[in-house]
Amino acid sequence: WSWRPRGVVIGMGGEQAYAVLLAKRLGYKSALYVEQELFFSLGGVDLVLCASHAVARQARRANRRLQAAQVRVVGDLLGAAARRAPGGGRSRSGGGGGDHDDDGGE
């Protein structure tokens, strides 16, 4: 997958189709980072970078045109960035993070 001669458009979130359409218009390769689900299934995607193996399986099912070499698992980029940020990814509110409701009930 050679992108160096021309360039690459990487979609890191938002509307996936825009990254693909922009790349096509500029004559560049396109890559989409997919954290949860691949929505764009019309073709034209050169590379899909997935947060997990489950997302990679979903991407292949959603877009039958994708070949195995076009789908790669790269891990949770946003989670990794948050862990490297000052404070180690803790919530800014100082509550220590965690997925719980703070309503005092059960």
C-alpha positions in Angstrom: 0.0 0.0 0.0 2.0 2.9 -1.3 0.8 6.4 -0.5 4.1 8.3 -0.4 4.1 9.4 -4.1 0.9 11.4 -3.8 -0.5 11.6 -0.2 -3.2 10.1 1.9 -6.4 11.4 3.6 -7.0 9.9 7.0 -10.5 10.0 8.4 -10.2 10.0 12.2 -13.9 10.5 13.0 -17.0 12.2 11.9 -18.6 11.5 8.6 -16.5 8.7 7.0 -17.8 9.5 3.5 -16.2 12.9 3.5 -12.6 11.5 3.9 -13.2 9.1 1.1 -14.7 11.7 -1.2 -12.0 14.2 -0.5 -9.2 11.7 -1.2 -10.9 10.7 -4.5 -11.2 14.4 -5.5 -7.5 15.1 -4.6 -6.3 11.8 -6.2 -5.0 10.6 -2.9 -5.3 7.3 -1.1 -7.9 7.1 1.7 -7.7 5.5 5.2 -10.5 5.4 7.8 -9.9 4.9 11.5 -12.9 3.1 12.8 -13.5 2.9 16.6 -16.9 1.3 16.7 -18.5 0.7 13.3 -17.8 1.2 9.6 -20.7 3.1 8.0 -19.2 3.9 4.6 -19.9 0.9 2.3 -19.8 2.3 -1.2 -16.2 1.4 -2.0 -13.3 3.7 -2.7 -11.7 3.1 0.8 -8.1 2.0 0.4 -7.4 1.1 4.1 -9.6 0.6 7.2 -7.7 1.0 10.5 -9.8 -0.7 13.3 -9.7 -0.3 17.1 -10.4 -4.0 17.7 -10.7 -7.4 16.0 -14.5 -7.2 16.5 -14.6 -3.9 14.6 -12.5 -5.4 11.8 -15.0 -8.3 11.5 -17.9 -5.9 11.3 -16.1 -3.8 8.7 -15.5 -6.8 6.5 -19.2 -7.8 6.8 -20.4 -4.2 6.2 -18.3 -3.8 3.0 -17.9 -7.0 1.0 -15.6 -5.1 -1.4 -12.9 -4.9 1.3 -10.1 -7.4 1.0 -8.3 -8.8 4.1 -5.2 -6.7 3.4 -7.3 -3.5 3.4 -8.5 -4.0 7.1 -5.9 -3.7 9.9 -6.3 -3.7 13.6 -4.3 -0.8 15.1 -5.8 -0.7 18.6 -7.7 2.1 20.5 -5.8 5.2 19.4 -8.0 7.6 21.4 -7.7 5.5 24.6 -4.0 5.3 24.2 -3.8 9.1 23.7 -5.9 9.7 26.8 -3.6 7.4 28.9 -0.6 9.3 27.8 -2.1 12.7 28.5 -1.2 14.6 31.7 -3.2 13.0 34.5 -3.1 9.6 32.9 -6.6 9.7 31.4 -8.5 10.5 34.7 -11.6 12.6 34.4 -11.1 16.3 34.7 -13.8 16.5 37.3 -11.6 14.8 39.8 -14.1 12.0 40.4 -11.6 9.4 39.5 -13.4 8.2 36.3 -15.1 5.0 36.0 -18.4 3.9 34.4 -20.9 4.3 37.3 -23.9 6.3 38.1 -23.5 8.6 41.0 -27.1 8.7 42.0 -26.6 7.0 45.4 -29.1 4.3 44.5 -28.7 0.7 43.4 
